[in-house]
Amino acid sequence: MKDFAVVGSGVGGSSIAALLSAKGFDVVLFEKEPYLGGCSSSFSHRGHTYNTGATTLAGYEDGFIVKEVFDAIGFTPDVVLTDPSIVVIQKSKITPRYKEFERFFEHLNKNFPHAKNRAFWELVYNINREFYKLNGHYYANANLFKKIKSLISFVPLLVKFQSYLRVDAHSFIEEFFGGLDKEYWDFLESQIRIVAQAPTKEINFFTAAISLAYTFNENHYVKGGFSSLFDAMTKDVQEIQTKSEILNIVGYKEYFELHTKDKSFTAKKVILNATVYESGKLFSDSKIKNYYKKYEKLDNHQSSFMLYMSIKSDKAFHHHYQIIEDEIFPHAISKAIFVSFSDVNDEQIAPKGYYSITASIHTDSRFWEDARSYKAQKKELEDILYKTILKRVKIEACEVVECFSASSKTFKHYINRSQLGGNAITMKNFLPFLPGNDTSVKDLYNVGDTVYAAQGWSGVMMGVKNLQRLLDV
Ligand SMILES: Cc1cc2nc3c(=O)[nH]c(=O)nc-3n(C[C@H](O)[C@H](O)[C@H](O)COP(=O)(O)OP(=O)(O)OC[C@H]3O[C@@H](n4cnc5c(N)ncnc54)[C@H](O)[C@@H]3O)c2cc1C
């Protein structure tokens, strides 16, 4: 019998499996797909390789959470520092998000002049620095006692940032500047949404500040596509079962039995990396089903529509662009497209002279449910994203070698989830209402972007570290 069975090989599942293996536990990691990484994986299509969703690695820096977990695993990723982290294109306004404050600020202030700019961006910068200095908070919500204990661990954070936690980001920013023009608002909303995964009216200013400041921290490009990072990180995990979807889990007094369509496995403890909204389906036990049922309402249906392109070009491109247009795109919920290019020297992902491009826009998974309109909608959004990207990033149509798209439905088909971007930390859904890494069921745990702490590499890794603490290993 295994010590741990980890179901799902996303950022959360693969990291905790690698961490537990490094600590000497016997672990089996299950993944439905042939490749590891989930939203943060890469895949091949007609001989070209693409990152599936995530394209940036934040938090791999001394004193930051991703580096801390990788170091504990004994893993060094093959990465390139990317600076500017993003180049924001808003028609003629180009704002590179350089790591160095003054270098970024010069562009920002030229594009969006405002007397309060320096005070605002310094505040954002300082909240970010202060937040990453705070340590020691942890989160458990299996019972009232644990909830209270973990809330106490958050007291230093709550005290330090209380004035930014109680107010919604939209009101705070509006009041701070005494009014902003539409273009500047579009810039702020689009930049915040990449990290917070929610509009400024729904989140507090603390979350908005951490989101706006993420480019002041180091960001890395991962060489060879994200799945190669997962393969390297999990190389010492005792057993990895790919193409193995866990369909049912039965809990006994001292262990769990996990079933794929043709095999059964036993483990003392189970860690689920499936979304918290879907996990109840894996159990017949009504107590466990009910535990997960209460979180189904947190599914905000936010999702992504993807455009993948391979181009042959001798031009130089940055790693990441955010293109912001004036209006929300059809069948989407945003005005902004995030476009990532492979590194010019990364021949593992694209041969010399070629680039692999992964572009995404926020959408709502419910827009893609009607089978009758699905194809036409997909074509319409694909075409408009294609034209916009070519125009704004200056790619010629003759340079495009292949182009295809994916919707929420595609994600559901491959990685069992149509909600993407995880459980946004909104004013309504703040501590202590977040699903935790522990559950009310003995030896059953969760990890991933729909439970503590939030989405993205840094958010999920905070959950991994929290889970390590809860497991006391
Ligand atoms: C378009 C897009 C762009 C993004 N960009 C970035 C970015 O640039 N930087 C960043 O830090 N973050 C980014 N994110 C967010 C980040 O990718 C996710 O928050 C993170 O990868 C989620 O990890 P997870 O641990 O929740 O696992 P998931 O990615 O949800 O993976 C879960 C895995 O479990 C498997 N699985 C599910 N059920 C079962 C089962 N029953 N049996 C076996 N296997 C199962 C799935 O196949 C999947 O592989 C992006 C997300 C999207 C969608």
The ligand as an SDF file (V2000), in Angstrom:
LIG
                    3D

 53 58  0  0  0  0  0  0  0  0999 V2000
   -5.0780   30.1480  -20.1070 C   0  0  0  0  0  0  0  0  0  0  0  0
   -4.3800   30.1340  -18.7860 C   0  0  0  0  0  0  0  0  0  0  0  0
   -3.2110   30.8840  -18.6290 C   0  0  0  0  0  0  0  0  0  0  0  0
   -2.5500   30.8800  -17.4090 C   0  0  0  0  0  0  0  0  0  0  0  0
   -1.3790   31.5590  -17.2920 N   0  0  0  0  0  0  0  0  0  0  0  0
   -0.6620   31.4550  -16.1620 C   0  0  0  0  0  0  0  0  0  0  0  0
    0.6440   31.9640  -16.1070 C   0  0  0  0  0  0  0  0  0  0  0  0
    1.1700   32.4870  -17.0980 O   0  0  0  0  0  0  0  0  0  0  0  0
    1.3350   31.8480  -14.9370 N   0  0  0  0  0  0  0  0  0  0  0  0
    0.8040   31.2230  -13.8500 C   0  0  0  0  0  0  0  0  0  0  0  0
    1.4620   31.1440  -12.8010 O   0  0  0  0  0  0  0  0  0  0  0  0
   -0.4460   30.6980  -13.8900 N   0  0  0  0  0  0  0  0  0  0  0  0
   -1.1650   30.7860  -15.0200 C   0  0  0  0  0  0  0  0  0  0  0  0
   -2.4010   30.2110  -15.1010 N   0  0  0  0  0  0  0  0  0  0  0  0
   -2.9500   29.5480  -13.9160 C   0  0  0  0  0  0  0  0  0  0  0  0
   -2.2830   28.2110  -13.6700 C   0  0  0  0  0  0  0  0  0  0  0  0
   -2.0510   27.5480  -14.8790 O   0  0  0  0  0  0  0  0  0  0  0  0
   -3.1650   27.3400  -12.7920 C   0  0  0  0  0  0  0  0  0  0  0  0
   -3.6130   28.0550  -11.6680 O   0  0  0  0  0  0  0  0  0  0  0  0
   -2.4370   26.1000  -12.3180 C   0  0  0  0  0  0  0  0  0  0  0  0
   -1.7240   25.4940  -13.3710 O   0  0  0  0  0  0  0  0  0  0  0  0
   -3.4740   25.1360  -11.7420 C   0  0  0  0  0  0  0  0  0  0  0  0
   -2.8330   24.0510  -11.1470 O   0  0  0  0  0  0  0  0  0  0  0  0
   -3.6580   22.9780  -10.3450 P   0  0  0  0  0  0  0  0  0  0  0  0
   -2.7310   22.4090   -9.3170 O   0  0  0  0  0  0  0  0  0  0  0  0
   -4.9340   23.5510   -9.8470 O   0  0  0  0  0  0  0  0  0  0  0  0
   -3.9450   21.8060  -11.3620 O   0  0  0  0  0  0  0  0  0  0  0  0
   -4.7260   21.7210  -12.7750 P   0  0  0  0  0  0  0  0  0  0  0  0
   -4.0250   22.5310  -13.7680 O   0  0  0  0  0  0  0  0  0  0  0  0
   -6.1830   21.8790  -12.5900 O   0  0  0  0  0  0  0  0  0  0  0  0
   -4.4310   20.1990  -13.1240 O   0  0  0  0  0  0  0  0  0  0  0  0
   -5.1550   19.1680  -12.5640 C   0  0  0  0  0  0  0  0  0  0  0  0
   -4.7650   17.8790  -13.2690 C   0  0  0  0  0  0  0  0  0  0  0  0
   -5.5170   16.8130  -12.7080 O   0  0  0  0  0  0  0  0  0  0  0  0
   -5.9220   15.9400  -13.7350 C   0  0  0  0  0  0  0  0  0  0  0  0
   -7.1260   15.2540  -13.2490 N   0  0  0  0  0  0  0  0  0  0  0  0
   -8.3130   15.8050  -12.9160 C   0  0  0  0  0  0  0  0  0  0  0  0
   -9.1640   14.8650  -12.4760 N   0  0  0  0  0  0  0  0  0  0  0  0
   -8.4830   13.7030  -12.5160 C   0  0  0  0  0  0  0  0  0  0  0  0
   -8.8230   12.3580  -12.1800 C   0  0  0  0  0  0  0  0  0  0  0  0
  -10.0370   12.0400  -11.7070 N   0  0  0  0  0  0  0  0  0  0  0  0
   -7.8950   11.3930  -12.3550 N   0  0  0  0  0  0  0  0  0  0  0  0
   -6.6490   11.6950  -12.8380 C   0  0  0  0  0  0  0  0  0  0  0  0
   -6.2820   12.9430  -13.1790 N   0  0  0  0  0  0  0  0  0  0  0  0
   -7.1910   13.9360  -13.0080 C   0  0  0  0  0  0  0  0  0  0  0  0
   -6.1840   16.8290  -14.9340 C   0  0  0  0  0  0  0  0  0  0  0  0
   -6.0940   16.1090  -16.1510 O   0  0  0  0  0  0  0  0  0  0  0  0
   -5.0610   17.8670  -14.7670 C   0  0  0  0  0  0  0  0  0  0  0  0
   -3.8990   17.4840  -15.4630 O   0  0  0  0  0  0  0  0  0  0  0  0
   -3.0860   30.1580  -16.3080 C   0  0  0  0  0  0  0  0  0  0  0  0
   -4.2530   29.4080  -16.4670 C   0  0  0  0  0  0  0  0  0  0  0  0
   -4.8870   29.3740  -17.6930 C   0  0  0  0  0  0  0  0  0  0  0  0
   -6.1150   28.5310  -17.8540 C   0  0  0  0  0  0  0  0  0  0  0  0
  1  2  1  0
  2  3  1  0
  2 52  2  0
  3  4  2  0
  4  5  1  0
  4 50  1  0
  5  6  2  0
  6  7  1  0
  6 13  1  0
  7  8  2  0
  7  9  1  0
  9 10  1  0
 10 11  2  0
 10 12  1  0
 12 13  2  0
 13 14  1  0
 14 15  1  0
 14 50  1  0
 15 16  1  0
 16 17  1  0
 16 18  1  0
 18 19  1  0
 18 20  1  0
 20 21  1  0
 20 22  1  0
 22 23  1  0
 23 24  1  0
 24 25  2  0
 24 26  1  0
 24 27  1  0
 27 28  1  0
 28 29  2  0
 28 30  1  0
 28 31  1  0
 31 32  1  0
 32 33  1  0
 33 34  1  0
 33 48  1  0
 34 35  1  0
 35 36  1  0
 35 46  1  0
 36 37  1  0
 36 45  1  0
 37 38  2  0
 38 39  1  0
 39 40  1  0
 39 45  2  0
 40 41  1  0
 40 42  2  0
 42 43  1  0
 43 44  2  0
 44 45  1  0
 46 47  1  0
 46 48  1  0
 48 49  1  0
 50 51  2  0
 51 52  1  0
 52 53  1  0
M  END
$$$$
